[in-house]
Amino acid sequence: MEINQNSDKKMRQILLVGTCAVEPLLEYVSDNIKYENHFFESYTHFPEPDYDVSNYDAVVVQLTLRHIFLEAKFPRDGIKSTDIAWTRLSSEEEARLYLQSCEDIIEIVMKKFENISKEKNVLFFSLMEPHKNYLGDLINPFSLQNPISLVRGMNKKIYEESKKNRSFHFVDINDILSCIGRRNIQDGLITHLSHASYMPRGIEGWDQTRIQGAMGFRDLYDVDRGYEEAIPVISQRVYDVLDIIECRNPIKIIIVDLDDTLWRGVAADEDKPAPEFYEGYPLGLMEALLVYKKRGGILAICSKNDYDTIKEKFEYLVGGAISLDDFASVKINFDPKSKNISEILSEVNILPQNALFIDDNPREIEEVEMVFPQIRTLSSSYLAWKDIIISNPVMQVPEITSESSSRTSMIKAKILRDTEAQSMSRDQWLAGLKLHCDTENINYVDHKFFGRAFELINKTNQFNTTGKRWTSSEIQDFFDKGGYLTVLFVKDKLVNNGLVGVSMILNTDIIQVVMSCRVLNLGAEIYLGNVILKEILSKNSRAHAVFLDTGKNNSSRDYFCRIGFKKVVNKNTLVPSWFFDKIGVGKSENKDTAGDNYETTKIPSVPSWINAHG
């Protein structure tokens, strides 16, 4: 079950790296992803990979557990390193030391992919965890001597190492195997757990001469079913993870109805015990909405109801699980829902294609879709709503930043600012905001603010001067060429908005400027222009910039004119091909898009109402 509008699918070419544990994906046929394979052993002495990855969208690496076990140093003399040496661990301290040795090997092997990560994203699959606690059903399941805990500790190490490199990503496949069922796909119930791979579908040649005849895995398990169920889901995980990394077609706001949506039944007409309103799927939906909010998503309510009645009964109707304060915008009235949604989208400054509307009534869905054809909707599949919100890549993020948890309060502050602006002159309003701005330069991916800056660049549509989406490797290449980011921080009397603007600078060129919608038209964008041009023009006679029309970024169309640039008329051509080649990021998704070129020798003045470096 999916939301009503599927995101556009693109064909992806993936390089699989590993041993037999990646072969089933190689055999998988799909209309949106293709795989090629390169053999790699997870030994510390195995050569560093030097593949040409230019034609691939990403590289998937499956480390081989048995290679790690065979190299790991056993913490007690006289014990040979073998596939099953873990069975000889006799204490928690021994298990801890053994795990440490395995972790050291993992660190060395993962570093072999650092050069590849400068060009492409590298996805490290988790090691397959064993089916069960081999030590017994009643034996401490949290002991490191339990092989599940041991392998899980190694997976934690893979995750921790992946966080040290912006182009490394840990992809857990154990939840897929556990959900679908390991029994018919994973081979650990027959062979040693360190093989950690998929069941073969044939019969081992070595067993052909047995007295009673050879057995195949199919004689015990439904192997074909295992492959049919698990491999497509694992492949889809690869595709989804790349969507999340690229922030493709994100849902930035979820707008929910109330009656028979957020709760069961009609609040104004029914009198029944509280649990009947929220027990079951409604609590699941609320849980999913709060997870989405935790990721930094925005929540809103659009309901045909009496506001005072709902406000009075809300906590009872939801069992206190969710609050009206969790919603950035609340429209509870009897106006057409398309009108209310129009106001919500205007308040939060989000495009219809980045919104999801959930309503149990198909007539309301139809009315909203007539006004907003690009909006995405959910209606009849109420038992699937939770999983869609939790799992769909358009509602996930690459990481949860410090700004994520405070995004709702920031949006509410923006709405309050806009409301105040209607009751006084603009000059009075701006002066009363007590706006503080500050900037910081970033030229390496481990900078503490890089994660938020990278997220903003790849999620912002409206104030985005080129619309360019960047990969981690492209950003690293940009830094290697001497480029840097100037990031903008804004706070006012109502809220600390945090990092809300990014400008990408390379020599004399302003490569791209993005700004969060929640601080547009406050003058902060002029302050940012002052800072970046002051730095560029202190070393050069001119600064250059380009604007590319994406069809979504009209709010940034006049930005360069507003900070003192003049259009270079004789260069108003198709610029992306030379522009992105110039900065060395290869082909651009914006290629053959009309662009405008700008130059300036001036530094704009900082608006008088802004207190800089506050």
C-alpha positions in Angstrom: 0.0 0.0 0.0 1.4 3.4 -1.1 0.4 7.0 -1.0 -1.7 8.0 -3.9 1.1 9.5 -6.0 4.2 7.4 -6.6 7.4 9.3 -6.8 9.1 9.2 -10.2 11.4 6.2 -10.4 14.8 6.3 -12.0 17.0 3.4 -13.0 19.9 2.9 -10.7 23.1 1.0 -11.4 24.6 -0.6 -8.2 28.0 -2.2 -7.7 27.9 -5.2 -5.3 31.1 -5.9 -3.4 31.6 -9.0 -1.4 31.5 -12.8 -1.6 28.6 -15.2 -1.9 26.3 -13.1 0.4 25.8 -10.6 -2.4 25.1 -13.1 -5.2 21.3 -13.3 -4.7 21.0 -9.6 -5.4 23.0 -10.0 -8.5 20.4 -12.5 -9.8 17.5 -10.2 -9.0 15.8 -8.6 -11.9 14.0 -5.3 -11.4 12.8 -2.4 -13.7 14.4 0.3 -11.5 17.7 -1.2 -10.3 20.5 -3.2 -11.9 23.5 -4.9 -10.1 27.0 -5.8 -11.1 29.4 -7.7 -8.9 33.0 -7.4 -7.8 34.6 -10.1 -5.6 36.1 -8.8 -2.3 37.3 -10.7 0.7 37.1 -9.1 4.2 40.7 -9.9 5.2 43.0 -7.2 6.4 45.6 -8.3 3.8 43.2 -8.3 0.9 44.1 -5.5 -1.6 42.3 -2.2 -1.4 39.5 -2.0 -4.1 40.4 0.2 -7.0 37.2 -0.3 -9.1 36.1 2.3 -11.7 32.8 3.3 -10.0 32.0 6.3 -12.3 29.1 4.5 -14.0 27.4 3.4 -10.7 24.9 5.2 -8.6 26.3 3.6 -5.4 28.4 0.8 -4.1 27.0 -1.9 -1.7 29.5 -3.7 0.5 28.7 -6.9 2.4 31.5 -7.8 4.8 32.2 -11.5 5.2 31.8 -12.6 8.8 33.8 -15.8 8.5 36.8 -13.8 7.2 36.6 -11.6 10.3 36.4 -14.7 12.6 39.3 -16.4 10.9 41.5 -13.3 11.5 40.3 -12.4 14.9 42.8 -13.1 17.8 41.3 -15.4 20.4 41.9 -14.0 23.9 43.3 -17.3 25.3 46.4 -19.0 24.2 46.2 -22.3 22.5 42.9 -21.6 20.7 43.1 -21.5 16.9 41.1 -18.8 15.1 38.4 -20.7 13.2 34.8 -20.1 12.0 33.5 -21.6 15.3 36.1 -20.4 17.8 33.4 -18.2 19.5 32.0 -21.4 21.0 35.2 -21.6 23.2 34.6 -18.2 24.9 34.3 -18.9 28.6 33.7 -15.5 30.2 32.3 -12.1 29.4 35.8 -10.6 29.5 37.0 -13.1 26.9 34.0 -12.3 24.7 34.6 -8.6 25.1 38.3 -9.0 24.0 37.3 -11.3 21.1 34.7 -8.7 20.0 37.4 -6.0 20.2 39.7 -8.0 17.9 36.8 -8.4 15.4 36.1 -4.7 15.6 39.8 -3.8 14.8 39.5 -5.9 11.7 36.3 -4.3 10.6 37.8 -0.8 11.0 40.8 -1.8 8.8 38.6 -3.3 6.1 36.2 -0.5 6.0 39.0 2.1 5.5 39.8 0.3 2.3 36.7 1.9 0.8 37.6 5.5 1.7 38.9 6.3 -1.8 35.8 5.0 -3.4 33.7 7.0 -1.0 35.2 10.2 -2.5 33.3 9.4 -5.7 30.2 7.5 -4.6 28.1 6.7 -1.6 29.1 3.3 -0.1 26.3 1.3 1.6 27.6 -1.2 4.1 25.1 -4.0 4.7 24.8 -5.3 8.3 26.2 -8.8 9.0 23.4 -11.3 9.3 22.7 -12.1 12.9 22.1 -15.7 13.9 18.5 -17.1 14.0 18.6 -17.8 17.8 20.6 -17.8 21.0 22.7 -20.9 20.4 23.4 -21.2 24.1 19.8 -22.1 24.9 16.4 -20.6 25.4 17.0 -19.9 29.1 20.6 -18.7 28.9 21.3 -14.9 29.2 20.3 -13.5 25.9 22.3 -10.3 26.6 25.6 -12.1 27.1 28.3 -11.4 24.6 28.8 -15.2 24.5 25.4 -15.4 22.9 26.4 -15.2 19.1 23.4 -12.8 18.4 24.9 -10.3 20.9 28.4 -10.9 19.5 27.4 -10.3 15.9 25.2 -7.4 16.9 28.2 -5.8 18.6 30.1 -6.1 15.3 27.2 -4.5 13.4 27.3 -1.6 15.9 31.0 -1.2 15.0 30.1 -1.1 11.3 27.5 1.6 12.1 30.0 3.6 14.2 32.7 3.5 11.5 30.1 4.5 8.9 29.3 7.7 10.9 33.0 8.8 10.5 32.6 9.2 6.7 29.8 11.2 5.1 29.7 8.9 2.1 29.5 5.7 4.3 26.0 4.5 5.2 25.1 1.5 7.4 22.1 -0.4 6.0 20.5 -2.9 8.4 19.0 -5.9 6.7 18.3 -7.9 9.8 15.0 -6.3 10.4 13.9 -7.5 6.9 15.1 -11.0 7.6 13.4 -11.0 11.0 10.1 -9.6 9.6 9.9 -11.9 6.6 11.4 -14.9 8.4 15.0 -16.1 8.3 14.0 -19.8 8.3 13.6 -20.1 4.5 16.4 -17.8 3.4 19.3 -17.7 5.9 21.6 -20.7 6.0 22.7 -20.5 9.7 20.4 -23.4 10.8 22.4 -25.8 8.7 25.9 -24.5 8.3 28.2 -22.5 10.7 26.7 -19.2 11.7 29.8 -17.3 10.4 28.9 -18.2 6.9 26.1 -15.7 7.4 24.6 -16.0 3.9 21.7 -17.3 2.0 20.7 -20.9 1.5 21.9 -22.5 -1.8 19.2 -23.7 -4.1 21.1 -26.7 -5.3 22.8 -29.7 -3.7 26.4 -29.6 -2.6 28.5 -31.5 -5.1 30.6 -32.9 -2.3 27.7 -34.8 -0.9 26.6 -36.6 -4.1 28.1 -40.0 -3.1 26.4 -40.4 0.3 24.9 -43.8 1.0 21.3 -42.5 1.4 21.6 -39.9 -1.2 22.3 -36.2 -1.1 20.0 -33.7 0.6 19.3 -30.1 -0.5 18.2 -27.2 1.6 14.9 -27.4 -0.3 14.3 -30.8 1.5 13.9 -29.0 4.8 12.9 -25.4 3.9 10.9 -23.5 1.3 14.0 -21.9 -0.1 12.4 -20.5 -3.3 9.8 -18.8 -1.2 12.5 -17.4 1.0 14.2 -15.8 -2.0 11.0 -14.6 -3.5 10.0 -12.8 -0.3 13.3 -11.5 1.0 15.5 -10.5 -1.9 13.1 -8.0 -3.5 12.6 -6.3 -0.1 16.4 -6.1 0.4 16.8 -4.7 -3.0 14.0 -2.1 -2.4 15.8 -1.2 0.8 18.9 -0.3 -1.3 16.7 1.9 -3.6 14.9 3.5 -0.7 18.1 4.3 1.2 19.4 6.1 -1.8 16.2 8.1 -2.1 16.6 9.1 1.5 20.2 10.1 1.0 19.2 12.2 -2.0 16.1 13.6 -0.3 14.0 12.8 -3.3 10.4 14.0 -3.4 10.3 14.6 0.4 7.0 14.9 2.4 7.7 18.0 4.6 4.2 18.3 6.2 1.5 15.8 7.1 -2.0 17.3 7.3 -4.5 15.1 9.1 -8.3 15.1 9.5 -9.7 14.3 12.9 -13.0 12.2 12.9 -12.4 8.6 11.8 -8.8 9.6 11.1 -6.9 10.7 14.1 -9.5 9.0 16.3 -12.3 6.5 15.7 -15.8 7.9 15.2 -17.3 11.4 15.2 -16.3 13.3 18.3 -19.3 15.7 18.3 -21.9 13.0 17.8 -20.7 10.0 19.9 -20.5 9.4 23.6 -18.5 6.3 24.4 -15.6 5.3 26.6 -12.3 7.1 25.7 -10.4 3.9 24.7 -12.9 3.2 21.9 -11.8 6.5 20.3 -8.1 5.9 20.2 -7.3 2.2 21.0 -5.8 0.3 18.0 -4.9 1.9 14.7 -5.5 5.5 16.0 -2.8 5.2 18.6 -0.5 3.6 15.9 -1.2 6.6 13.7 -0.4 9.0 16.6 2.8 7.2 17.3 3.8 7.4 13.7 3.0 11.1 13.5 5.2 11.8 16.6 8.0 9.8 15.0 7.7 11.9 11.9 7.7 15.0 14.0 10.9 13.8 15.8 12.5 13.5 12.3 11.8 17.2 11.8 8.5 16.8 9.8 5.7 19.3 10.3 2.2 18.3 11.5 -1.1 20.1 10.8 -4.8 19.6 11.4 -7.5 20.2 8.8 -11.0 19.2 10.1 -14.6 20.2 9.7 -15.6 20.5 13.3 -16.4 23.0 16.0 -13.1 24.3 17.3 -14.2 25.0 20.9 -15.7 21.5 21.2 -12.6 19.8 19.8 -10.3 21.9 22.0 -12.2 20.9 25.1 -12.4 17.2 24.3 -9.1 16.7 22.4 -7.1 15.2 25.2 -9.9 12.7 26.0 -10.3 11.8 22.4 -6.6 10.9 22.0 -6.0 9.5 25.4 -3.4 12.2 26.1 -1.0 10.5 23.6 -0.7 13.6 21.3 -1.3 17.3 21.9 -2.6 20.2 19.9 0.8 21.7 20.6 2.3 19.0 18.4 0.7 20.6 15.4 2.2 23.7 13.8 -1.0 24.7 12.2 -4.6 23.9 13.3 -7.6 24.6 11.1 -10.8 23.4 12.7 -13.9 25.0 11.1 -16.4 24.3 8.4 -14.7 25.9 5.5 -13.8 23.8 2.4 -10.7 21.7 3.2 -8.9 23.0 0.1 -9.2 26.5 1.5 -7.8 25.5 4.9 -5.0 23.5 3.3 -4.2 26.5 1.1 -3.8 28.6 4.3 -1.7 25.9 6.0 0.7 25.6 3.1 1.0 29.4 2.9 1.7 29.6 6.7 4.4 27.0 6.6 5.7 28.0 3.1 5.7 24.4 1.8 4.7 23.4 -1.8 1.7 21.1 -2.3 3.9 18.4 -3.8 5.7 18.2 -0.5 2.5 17.7 1.5 0.6 14.6 2.5 -3.1 14.9 3.4 -4.8 12.1 5.4 -8.6 11.9 5.4 -11.0 9.0 5.7 -13.6 10.7 3.4 -13.0 10.2 -0.3 -15.1 13.3 -1.2 -12.8 15.5 0.9 -9.8 13.9 -0.8 -11.3 14.5 -4.2 -12.1 18.2 -3.4 -8.5 18.8 -2.2 -6.9 17.1 -5.2 -9.0 19.2 -7.6 -7.4 22.3 -6.2 -3.9 20.7 -5.5 -3.3 18.0 -8.1 0.2 17.5 -6.8 -0.6 16.9 -3.2 -0.2 13.3 -1.9 -3.0 11.7 0.0 -4.0 8.7 2.1 -7.7 7.7 2.6 -9.1 4.2 2.7 -6.1 2.2 3.9 -6.2 3.2 7.5 -4.6 0.1 8.9 -1.6 0.8 6.7 -1.1 4.5 7.6 1.3 3.9 10.4 3.7 1.7 8.4 3.6 4.1 5.4 4.5 7.1 7.6 7.3 5.1 9.4 8.7 3.3 6.4 8.2 5.3 3.2 11.5 7.0 2.1 9.8 10.3 1.3 9.0 10.7 5.0 12.5 9.6 6.3 15.7 11.7 6.7 19.4 10.8 6.4 19.9 11.9 10.0 18.0 13.6 12.8 19.7 17.0 13.5 19.5 19.2 16.5 17.1 21.4 14.6 14.7 18.5 13.9 13.2 18.4 17.4 12.6 22.2 17.4 11.2 22.6 13.9 7.6 22.8 15.0 8.2 25.6 17.5 10.1 27.4 14.8 7.2 27.2 12.3 4.8 28.3 15.0 7.1 31.3 15.7 7.0 32.1 12.0 3.2 32.0 12.0 3.1 34.2 15.0 5.5 36.7 13.4 3.3 36.8 10.3 0.2 37.4 12.4 1.9 40.2 14.2 3.1 41.7 10.9 -0.6 42.2 9.9 -1.3 44.5 12.9 1.6 47.0 12.5 3.8 48.7 9.9 6.5 46.5 8.4 9.3 48.8 9.9 7.7 48.6 13.4 7.3 44.8 13.1 10.9 44.2 11.9 12.3 46.5 14.6 10.3 44.7 17.2 11.6 41.2 16.2 15.0 41.8 17.8 16.6 39.8 15.0 20.1 38.4 15.6 22.2 36.9 12.8 25.5 35.2 12.7 27.5 33.1 10.3 30.2 30.5 10.3 32.4 29.0 7.5 32.6 25.2 6.9 35.2 23.5 4.8 35.2 19.9 6.0 32.5 17.3 6.4 33.2 16.5 10.0 32.3 20.1 11.1 29.6 20.0 13.8 27.2 22.0 11.6 27.8 20.2 8.3 25.0 17.7 8.8 22.3 20.3 9.1 23.8 22.4 6.3 23.9 19.3 4.0 20.3 18.6 4.9 19.2 22.1 4.1 20.9 22.2 0.7 19.3 18.9 -0.3 15.7 19.6 1.0 15.2 23.3 0.2 13.1 23.9 -3.0 11.7 27.4 -2.9 14.7 29.6 -1.9 17.3 27.7 -3.8 19.2 29.5 -6.5 20.1 26.4 -8.6 18.1 23.5 -7.2 21.2 21.4 -7.3 21.2 18.3 -5.1 24.6 17.3 -3.8 26.1 14.0 -2.8 28.5 13.6 0.0 31.3 12.8 -2.4 30.5 15.9 -4.5 30.7 18.1 -1.4 34.0 16.6 -0.5 35.3 17.3 -4.0 34.0 20.8 -3.7 35.9 21.3 -0.4 39.1 19.7 -1.9 38.9 22.4 -4.7 39.0 25.1 -2.1 35.2 25.6 -1.8 33.5 26.4 1.5 30.0 26.9 3.0 29.0 30.0 4.8 26.1 29.1 7.0 23.6 31.5 8.6 22.1 31.3 12.1 19.1 33.4 12.9 17.2 34.0 16.2 14.6 36.5 17.3 12.5 37.4 20.3 10.3 34.4 19.8 12.6 31.5 18.9 16.2 30.4 18.0 15.8 29.3 14.4 19.2 27.7 14.3 21.0 27.1 11.0 18.7 28.4 8.3 20.8 29.5 5.4 23.8 28.1 3.4 25.9 29.8 0.7 28.4 27.7 -1.3 31.5 29.7 -2.3 34.3 28.7 -4.7 36.9 31.5 -5.4 34.9 34.3 -6.9 31.7 32.2 -7.5 28.6 32.0 -5.4 27.8 28.5 -6.5 24.4 28.2 -4.7 22.4 29.9 -1.9 19.6 28.2 0.0 17.4 29.6 2.8 14.8 28.0 5.0 11.3 29.3 4.3 10.8 30.1 8.0 13.1 33.2 7.8 12.3 34.5 4.3 11.8 38.2 3.9 13.2 39.1 7.3 16.4 40.6 5.8 18.5 37.7 6.9 19.2 36.8 3.3 20.6 40.3 2.8 22.8 39.9 5.9 24.2 36.6 4.4 24.9 38.4 1.1 26.8 41.1 3.0 29.0 38.5 4.7 29.8 36.4 1.7 30.5 39.4 -0.7 32.6 41.1 1.9 34.8 38.0 2.0 34.9 37.5 -1.8 35.5 41.1 -2.7 38.3 41.5 -0.1 40.4 39.3 -2.4 38.9 39.8 -5.8 37.6 42.6 -8.0 34.3 40.9 -8.9 32.0 38.2 -7.6 29.9 35.9 -9.9 26.7 34.0 -9.4 24.1 32.1 -11.4 20.4 31.5 -11.0 18.8 28.4 -12.5 15.0 28.3 -12.9 13.7 25.0 -11.5 10.1 25.9 -11.7 9.9 25.8 -7.9 12.4 28.5 -6.8 10.7 31.7 -7.8 11.2 33.2 -4.3 14.9 33.3 -4.9 14.7 34.6 -8.5 15.5 38.3 -7.6 18.0 37.4 -4.8 21.2 38.5 -6.5 19.6 41.7 -7.7 18.6 42.5 -4.2 22.2 42.2 -2.9 23.7 44.3 -5.6 24.3 42.0 -8.6 23.6 42.9 -12.2 22.6 40.5 -14.8 25.1 39.8 -17.5 22.8 39.9 -20.5 25.1 38.4 -23.1 25.5 35.3 -21.0 21.8 34.6 -20.4 22.2 31.1 -22.0 22.0 27.5 -21.1 24.6 27.6 -18.4 24.6 24.4 -16.3 26.9 22.5 -18.5 29.8 24.9 -18.1 28.8 25.9 -14.6 28.8 22.5 -13.0 31.8 21.4 -15.0 33.6 24.4 -13.7 33.2 23.4 -10.1 34.0 19.8 -10.9 30.9 17.9 -9.9 30.2 16.2 -13.2 26.9 16.2 -14.9 24.1 18.2 -13.4 20.4 17.3 -13.1 19.8 20.8 -14.2 21.6 20.5 -17.5 19.9 22.3 -20.4 17.9 24.4 -17.9 17.9 28.2 -18.7 20.0 30.2 -16.3 20.9 33.8 -15.6 24.4 35.0 -15.0 25.2 37.8 -12.5 28.3 39.9 -11.5 28.9 42.5 -8.8 31.6 44.7 -7.3 29.3 45.9 -4.4 28.7 44.8 -0.9 25.1 45.2 0.3 24.3 47.0 3.5 23.0 45.1 6.5 19.4 46.0 7.3 19.2 48.4 10.2 16.9 46.1 12.2 19.4 43.2 12.3 21.7 42.8 15.2 24.7 41.0 13.8 26.7 38.4 15.7 24.0 38.3 18.4 
